[in-house]
Structures are given as C-alpha cells and as structure tokens.
Amino acid sequence: MIRLPRKAVQELGFDVEAGEELSGVTDAAGRPLPMRRLGVVEVMVVEPDSQSRWVRTIAVYTGASTILINDNLAEEIEIEVVRPGTGLWGFRGEGVVRSVEPSYFD
C-alpha cells in the first residue's frame, strides 16, 4: 500500500471524494484515521545507479502531505531498512544509501 498526498492523487487522476472510505483504520496512538482507497497504482523506486522493479499496489489517501509506503510494498520493491532513525536503507543485496529530505506536496 502507498499513501499519497492530495497533489499526487490529483496528478494521477484519482478523485479523493470518490474513493472508498475504509473503516476501522487507526493511527499509531489508536485514534481513528480517515482513509480512502483510491485504486491500483504501479510503483518503482529509482536511485541514480539502480532501480526497483515495477510493483502493483493499492493507493490510499489520509490527508497527509508526504508519500509513505507500508512494509509489504517495501519488501516487494526489495527495500531493506538499515537504520530507520537516520534514514539508511538499500535495495536487497546492494549498498546502503541515505534517504533524501522529505518532500511535502500540500
């Protein structure tokens, strides 16, 4: 699953209000989290010297301003998180890189 901000949702041609509202979703603190299922997208991660394969996944919208992938998608595109707090990760079997600064879309 990939969480998309409104600007990315619009660029991909999805309609947030038409998305199926998912019930029973909560945030890390257990509070209700409004989430809408938008549809299927294809995702690929590209680095200067390598890239993942294309993977189909479900796009959702929560109102957040950043893109976020879940653990299942990370595994499918062969991302291995080395040090999440400092942003170190890599593709399976390859070197470690540092995450870029977050981009905010809204």
C-alpha positions in Angstrom: 0.0 0.0 0.0 1.1 3.5 -0.7 -0.2 6.7 1.0 -0.4 9.6 -1.4 -0.8 13.3 -0.7 -3.6 15.2 -2.4 -1.4 16.8 -5.1 -0.1 13.3 -6.2 -3.6 12.0 -6.1 -4.8 14.7 -8.5 -1.7 14.3 -10.8 -2.6 10.6 -11.1 -6.2 11.4 -11.9 -7.9 10.0 -8.8 -10.9 11.6 -7.1 -10.4 11.6 -3.3 -14.1 12.0 -2.6 -15.0 9.1 -4.9 -12.6 6.8 -3.1 -14.0 4.0 -0.9 -13.9 5.0 2.8 -12.1 2.4 4.8 -13.5 1.8 8.3 -11.6 0.7 11.4 -8.3 2.3 10.5 -6.4 3.8 13.4 -3.1 5.7 13.8 -0.2 4.6 16.0 -1.9 6.1 19.0 -5.1 4.2 18.3 -7.1 7.2 17.2 -9.5 6.8 14.2 -7.7 7.7 10.9 -9.8 8.7 7.9 -8.6 6.7 4.9 -9.9 6.4 1.4 -8.9 3.6 -1.0 -8.2 5.2 -4.4 -7.3 2.3 -6.6 -4.3 0.3 -8.0 -1.1 2.1 -9.0 2.3 0.8 -10.2 5.3 1.8 -8.1 9.0 1.8 -8.8 11.9 3.3 -6.7 14.7 4.9 -8.7 18.2 5.7 -7.4 21.0 7.2 -9.5 22.7 3.8 -10.1 19.8 1.3 -9.6 16.1 0.9 -9.5 13.4 -1.5 -8.3 11.1 -3.5 -10.5 7.5 -2.2 -11.1 5.1 -3.4 -8.4 1.3 -3.0 -8.3 -0.2 -1.8 -5.1 -3.2 0.0 -3.6 -3.1 3.8 -3.3 -4.8 5.4 -0.3 -5.4 8.9 0.9 -5.4 10.1 4.5 -4.8 13.8 4.2 -1.1 13.6 5.0 1.3 15.7 2.9 4.0 13.0 2.3 4.2 9.7 0.5 4.5 6.7 2.7 4.9 3.0 1.8 3.9 0.1 4.0 6.2 -2.8 5.0 4.6 -5.2 2.4 5.4 -2.7 -0.5 8.9 -2.1 0.8 9.5 -5.8 0.7 8.1 -6.2 -2.8 10.3 -3.5 -4.2 13.2 -5.1 -2.3 14.0 -2.2 0.1 15.9 -3.1 3.2 15.8 -0.5 6.0 19.1 -0.5 7.8 18.7 2.4 10.2 15.3 4.0 10.1 16.1 6.8 12.5 19.0 8.1 10.4 17.4 7.2 7.1 19.8 4.5 5.9 18.4 1.9 3.5 19.3 0.0 0.4 18.0 -2.4 -2.2 18.4 -6.1 -1.3 21.9 -7.2 -2.0 23.2 -3.7 -2.8 24.9 -0.9 -0.9 23.4 1.4 1.7 22.2 4.9 0.9 20.8 7.8 2.9 17.2 8.9 2.4 16.6 12.3 0.9 14.9 15.0 2.9 11.1 14.7 2.8 9.2 16.4 0.1 5.9 18.0 1.1 3.2 18.1 -1.6 0.4 20.1 0.1 
